[in-house]
Amino acid sequence: MNAIPLLQRTLDVDGHEFAPPHLWGEIFGPVAARLSEVCAPFIAAMGENYIARPGQAGDDAPMTAENVWTLRHTGAPGAFDMQRRLQAMNLMGVRRQLIFPSYGLWGQILSTGPEGGGSIAHAMRGLLGDLSPEEARKLGFAGIDEYNEWAIRTTAIDPERLRPVGMLKAPRTIDDLIVQAKDLITRGLKGLLINTGSPPAGLSPAAPELDPFWALVAESNVPVMAHVGSDLGFLGSSAWSNAPAFAPNKLALEVGLEPYSYATLHFAIEHFLTVMVMGGVFERHPKLRFGAIELGAHWLGPLAESLDMWATKVFARRMQNTISMKPSEYLARNVRVTPHNIVEPVAQFFTRYPQVAPCYCYSTDYPHLEGGAHINSKVHAMLSPLGEEVLERYFVANGAWLLP
C-alpha cells in the first residue's frame, strides 16, 4: 500500500451525507418526509442553495476531479448517493471514510428539546409552530432511528470503505445505552456518535456504571465519536450569545455562524475528555477508540499540558490509583482529532505538541463547505517541510485508529 502515492490512499475521518430536504423522504423514509415539513421554516431561514435546493432532481453533478474538490453542499457529486460517493472517493484518493449525519442532526436537535439543545434548538423551537415539545422529541427520536437504518443499508454497500456513523439517542438508563449500541454494532455499524453536552444516562462518563458500555465498544473495535453539533445541553442557557456582536448573518445547523460559537465549540469536548482521562476510563479500557471530529485541534495540546500538570504536580498521589500514565499519553493512544484545515496551523501542532502528534487526522468534511477546496494538496504543502513521516501520519496512519 505504501507504494501508492500518499494522496491516492488517504483516510478521511469526516465526511457527511447531505441531501436537499425535498428528497429526504425518498432517501431516508416517511419520518424524514415529515421532518422536511416540520423543519422547513428553519431551513428556509438558512437561505437558498445551502440546504434548500428545490430544483435539484438528484445526485447528478458531473463526477470530475475538479468537481469533487470545488463543488460543495447538496449539489456536490456523491453528496447523498453513496454508490456515487465511492466514485468521488476514488477521485479524491480516499480509501476509507467516516460518514456523519446531516439529516440525522435535525432528529437529534428535536429530540433534545430547546431546554437542553442550546441556541440552535432554541431558535428552531420558535419556528415549530404548534408542535409540542413532547411531539418534537418523539419525532426527533424517530428521525434518528430512520437515519440509523439508512446508515446500516449504506454500510452494506461497501463495509470496507463506507463507514456511516450510527447515532445514539439520549439514553434513559445505562441499559438503554447498551441495548442501542449492541443493536447498531450487531447490524454492522462501525462507529457511534455520542452527545458530549450532557452526562450519558445521567452519569459521569467516568462512572463505573458506564464501564460495560465502554467495554462493549472497545472490545468491538467500534470508535465512539463526538462531532460539532453533538454537544447539545452543555450550555444551560442560550443567553450567552444573545448580544449584537454575536448576531448571525444567517442560520446554520451544526454551529452558529458567528464568532462566539466558533470560539467556544471545543468547550464541551475538552470537558468530556477531561472527565474520561482523569477519571481513568482509558486506563480501564485501553483499546477504547475515541474521536473528536470537526471540533478543531488548537485546544488539544494545551489540554494535554494542563492535565499532565494537575496529574503529576498536584494530585500525583491521589491519581496513582486511577491512572498509570500521563494524561497526554492516554490522549495520544486513544483519541483522534481533526484540525480545521482551512484556518488552523496544523504544522505548528506537530512541532509544538509532539506528545499528542498521533492524535491529528486528515478530514475533508465532504461535501460540507467548511472542508475547503483542494484541501488535500494545500495541507500536503503545509506539512511537507516536516517530512514524510509526518505526512504519512496525518493522511493515513493516525486516522486508522478510527477506521480499523
C-alpha positions, -999 to 999 in steps of 0.1 A, spaced: 0 0 0 29 24 8 40 21 -29 8 40 -39 13 78 -37 2 93 -4 -26 114 -17 -42 84 -35 -46 64 -3 -57 88 23 -81 80 52 -109 106 57 -123 107 92 -150 133 84 -175 130 56 -213 136 56 -245 126 38 -261 159 26 -294 158 7 -319 186 0 -350 183 22 -374 177 -6 -356 144 -13 -353 133 24 -384 111 22 -372 93 -9 -337 87 6 -344 81 43 -382 73 46 -415 87 58 -403 102 90 -377 122 70 -405 134 47 -424 147 78 -393 163 92 -387 181 59 -421 198 65 -416 205 102 -381 219 97 -390 239 66 -392 273 83 -358 269 99 -343 256 66 -358 285 47 -341 309 71 -308 294 61 -312 307 26 -313 292 -9 -285 269 -21 -274 259 14 -297 230 22 -328 240 4 -323 234 -33 -359 228 -46 -348 225 -82 -323 197 -76 -336 164 -91 -310 141 -77 -273 134 -70 -264 142 -106 -235 166 -107 -208 155 -132 -182 133 -115 -150 150 -123 -117 155 -104 -124 193 -103 -159 190 -91 -151 167 -61 -127 194 -49 -147 225 -56 -185 218 -56 -200 217 -21 -233 212 -3 -261 191 -16 -250 197 -52 -216 180 -49 -212 147 -68 -218 119 -44 -234 142 -18 -261 117 -9 -260 88 -34 -234 66 -17 -228 45 -48 -216 77 -64 -197 86 -31 -174 57 -38 -166 72 -72 -160 106 -56 -137 90 -31 -118 73 -59 -112 107 -75 -102 122 -41 -78 94 -33 -98 84 -2 -95 47 7 -120 48 36 -143 75 50 -163 81 82 -197 95 72 -215 116 98 -252 127 97 -266 159 82 -302 149 81 -298 130 113 -288 161 132 -323 175 128 -336 145 147 -310 150 174 -319 186 179 -356 179 180 -352 150 204 -330 170 228 -355 198 231 -350 236 234 -342 233 272 -312 212 265 -303 219 229 -286 253 231 -291 283 208 -298 262 177 -326 242 193 -339 274 209 -341 291 175 -357 260 160 -383 258 188 -396 293 178 -402 280 142 -420 248 150 -455 262 153 -480 241 171 -457 211 176 -454 204 213 -420 196 230 -431 160 235 -442 157 199 -409 172 187 -390 148 209 -408 117 196 -404 129 160 -367 135 166 -361 100 181 -380 85 151 -358 106 127 -326 92 144 -340 56 140 -346 62 104 -312 77 98 -296 47 115 -315 24 92 -300 43 63 -266 41 78 -269 3 81 -280 0 44 -252 22 33 -226 3 53 -237 -29 34 -228 -13 1 -191 -14 9 -183 -21 46 -145 -18 39 -147 18 25 -180 34 36 -183 39 74 -216 57 82 -216 66 119 -247 55 139 -264 79 162 -270 71 199 -303 86 211 -303 103 245 -305 72 268 -329 69 297 -306 44 315 -273 26 311 -292 -5 300 -309 16 273 -275 29 261 -260 -6 259 -290 -20 241 -288 8 215 -251 3 210 -253 -35 208 -281 -33 182 -262 -9 159 -229 -28 162 -246 -62 156 -263 -48 125 -229 -37 110 -222 -1 120 -185 6 126 -188 39 145 -211 56 170 -219 93 176 -224 103 212 -237 136 226 -210 152 248 -231 180 260 -249 161 288 -240 131 310 -249 99 292 -278 83 310 -274 109 337 -239 95 346 -204 109 346 -185 93 316 -160 81 343 -187 64 365 -181 27 370 -217 21 359 -207 31 324 -178 7 322 -200 -20 305 -207 4 276 -171 14 272 -161 -22 274 -186 -31 247 -174 -6 221 -137 -12 230 -139 -50 225 -159 -44 193 -133 -21 179 -160 5 173 -149 41 178 -171 64 197 -172 99 183 -181 135 192 -188 158 163 -196 195 160 -233 199 167 -234 169 191 -228 188 223 -264 197 230 -271 206 266 -236 217 276 -246 253 280 -276 256 302 -287 289 286 -287 304 251 -283 339 266 -245 338 265 -245 346 227 -275 369 228 -256 401 221 -253 423 190 -217 413 184 -228 376 180 -259 381 159 -255 356 130 -258 368 94 -275 335 85 -286 303 103 -267 271 102 -272 236 115 -241 223 132 -229 256 148 -238 292 149 -222 312 121 -208 339 143 -176 345 164 -189 332 198 -200 298 185 -168 290 167 -146 303 195 -163 281 220 -172 250 201 -144 230 217 -155 236 253 -178 205 256 -153 181 241 -125 194 264 -147 189 294 -158 154 282 -123 142 276 -110 157 309 -136 135 327 -127 104 307 -89 108 311 -87 119 347 -115 95 356 -95 65 344 -117 54 315 -88 49 291 -68 32 319 -96 7 324 -103 3 287 -70 6 268 -85 -4 235 -112 23 235 -112 44 204 -125 80 206 -127 107 180 -133 144 183 -144 154 148 -147 189 133 -141 205 166 -107 219 157 -74 209 173 -58 241 187 -71 231 222 -56 196 223 -20 204 231 -28 229 259 -53 205 273 -27 177 274 -2 201 291 -28 212 317 -39 176 326 -3 165 328 4 193 352 -25 185 375 -20 148 374 18 149 381 24 180 402 -7 185 423 -27 153 425 1 127 418 -5 107 450 -43 107 446 -42 98 409 -18 69 412 -47 45 419 -67 58 389 -42 63 361 -8 48 355 4 70 326 4 107 319 -29 121 307 -12 132 274 -2 95 269 -38 84 270 -48 112 246 -20 101 222 -30 64 224 -68 66 225 -81 99 210 -80 114 175 -90 149 165 -94 168 132 -79 202 127 -98 229 108 -76 226 78 -86 259 63 -77 281 93 -56 262 118 -18 260 116 -16 222 115 22 221 110 27 240 142 6 215 162 31 187 152 61 208 163 46 224 194 29 194 209 48 162 198 34 144 228 0 143 211 12 141 175 -6 107 169 -39 125 175 -41 148 145 -60 134 115 -69 144 79 -105 151 70 -124 166 41 -158 173 57 -171 163 22 -194 177 9 -198 205 35 -183 239 26 -161 241 57 -138 214 44 -123 237 18 -114 234 -19 -84 212 -28 -77 208 8 -55 177 3 -29 194 -17 -30 226 5 -24 206 37 2 185 20 21 216 11 18 229 46 32 197 62 58 188 36 86 207 53 81 184 83 90 153 63 75 121 50 68 106 84 45 135 95 27 134 61 21 96 65 9 101 100 -15 129 91 -31 115 60 -31 78 68 -16 63 100 -33 84 127 -68 81 112 -65 43 110 -74 43 148 -109 55 139 -111 34 107 -99 -1 117 
